[in-house]
């Protein structure tokens, strides 16, 4: 029997699926959906799990970037003297925190794209909108604005009340945090990097013999919030959004 025949034979066998804690956590939100949207619910669950993984990666693995940075500083820069009037800053464009930050933003946007498909199919809305696109609400462009407009203008009378509740949740959360996160994601995907981000850095001191963790300034977003705090806030905001939004969808 060849490999293809073996695979075909095994499909009929009872299946046991094991999963990690991030994927397990996604079942709080993405279970109990009708079969017609199951693949999108599964995709949302996968993206949520990836998002949780990246946030946890940043929290637990950032020390690797710090150690690499300190190793280079103390091996190649510590002890050097500079002119008194000259100040230097050494930046570390690390991999771990950028992978975690970029991965969380990309996973988040993909989650919302798949969630859009669930909304449209459950409410039986006919529209050209397929993704969580930007759109204007009361003259202001927000992420998911096109979805909000579809919910308010393309729904049947039967779904009108639910559609308005869903639209309002998207609008509130988008103005609070989603639009900013999608803007950062778009910069990651389409531009050089997130505007205004400050990478891990150290202000060099003339003649300093050794640099320590206390000398390192942690990476920050454009508004000054540390990257690790920003990602933790994203996770809290996402969970708050999903608790409300999914409960409305299931009613």
Residue pairs with C-beta under 8 A, 6 or more apart in sequence:
1 9
20 49
22 48
22 49
22 50
22 52
22 53
22 56
23 45
23 46
23 49
25 48
25 49
25 52
26 44
26 45
26 46
26 48
26 49
26 52
27 45
29 44
29 45
29 48
29 242
29 243
29 246
30 41
30 42
30 44
30 45
30 48
30 246
31 41
32 250
33 41
33 118
34 122
36 121
37 117
37 118
37 121
37 122
40 114
40 115
40 117
40 118
40 121
41 114
41 118
43 110
43 114
44 111
44 114
44 115
44 118
47 107
47 108
47 110
47 111
47 114
48 107
48 111
48 238
48 242
50 103
50 107
51 104
51 107
51 108
51 111
51 234
51 235
51 238
52 235
53 103
54 99
54 100
54 101
54 103
54 104
54 107
54 231
55 100
55 104
55 231
55 232
55 234
55 235
57 96
57 99
57 100
57 103
58 96
58 97
58 100
58 101
58 104
58 227
58 228
58 231
59 228
59 231
59 232
61 96
61 100
62 96
62 97
62 100
62 218
62 228
64 96
65 92
65 94
65 95
65 96
65 97
65 200
66 200
66 213
66 216
68 92
68 94
69 92
69 94
69 200
69 202
69 216
70 211
70 212
70 213
70 216
72 92
73 90
73 202
73 211
74 210
74 211
77 90
77 204
77 211
78 208
78 209
78 210
78 211
79 207
79 208
79 209
80 204
80 206
80 207
81 206
81 207
82 88
82 204
82 206
83 206
84 206
87 203
87 204
88 203
88 204
89 201
89 202
89 203
89 204
90 201
90 202
90 204
91 199
91 200
91 201
92 199
92 200
92 201
93 199
94 199
94 200
94 219
97 200
97 219
97 227
97 228
100 231
101 194
101 227
101 230
101 231
102 188
104 231
104 234
105 181
105 184
105 185
105 188
106 185
106 188
106 189
108 181
108 185
108 234
108 238
109 132
109 181
109 182
109 185
111 238
112 132
112 143
112 144
112 178
112 182
113 131
113 132
115 132
115 245
116 129
116 130
116 131
116 132
116 144
116 147
117 130
118 249
119 125
119 147
119 151
119 166
119 249
120 127
120 129
120 130
120 150
122 249
123 151
123 155
123 156
123 159
123 162
123 163
124 156
124 159
125 150
125 151
125 154
125 155
126 154
127 150
127 154
129 146
129 147
129 150
132 143
132 144
132 147
132 182
133 144
133 145
133 146
133 147
134 141
134 142
134 143
134 144
134 145
134 146
134 179
134 182
135 141
135 142
135 144
135 145
135 146
135 147
135 148
135 149
136 142
136 145
137 145
137 148
137 149
137 171
140 175
141 179
142 148
142 171
142 174
142 175
142 178
142 179
143 174
143 178
143 179
143 181
143 182
143 183
144 170
144 171
144 174
144 178
145 174
147 167
147 170
148 167
148 170
148 171
148 174
151 163
151 164
151 166
151 167
151 170
152 163
152 164
152 167
155 163
162 248
162 251
165 248
166 245
166 248
166 249
169 241
169 244
169 245
169 248
170 178
170 245
173 237
173 240
173 241
176 237
177 233
177 234
177 237
178 237
178 241
181 234
184 194
184 221
187 193
187 194
187 195
188 194
194 221
194 222
195 222
196 221
196 222
196 223
197 219
197 220
197 221
197 222
197 227
198 217
198 219
198 220
198 221
198 222
199 219
200 216
200 217
200 218
200 219
201 216
201 217
202 211
202 215
202 216
202 217
203 215
203 217
218 226
218 227
218 228
219 226
219 227
220 226
220 227
221 227
221 230
225 233
